[in-house]
């Protein structure tokens, strides 16, 4: 139960990231969130949308795992590991904040799912 709630939270975080990267990237909100200049945001808008699409696949995989119920254990574990690894890479290459926004929630959900909470 707790594990599924945390998986749902991680999925919602990624749905929001999709929205930020695909819709809000080249807006004042996107500039502030990602610390972008308007020029860079405009020039990288297509790349950000592509990145947002990948985050959407992570969210979709987590939602799929939840939909499968008990049979979705391996799906949830796989996608949580993908989220955690992507968060570690992002924290190492972009900024430490990603570690707390992406990796920590994914790791907490992974532990809860693994322990059957």
Secondary structure, 3 states (H helix, E strand, C coil): CHHHHHHHHHHHHHHHHHHHHHCCCCCHHHHHHHCCCHHHHHHCHHHHHHHHHHHHHHHHHHHHHHHCHHHHHHHHHHHHHHHHHHHHHHHHHCCCHHHHHHHHHHHHHHHHHHCCC
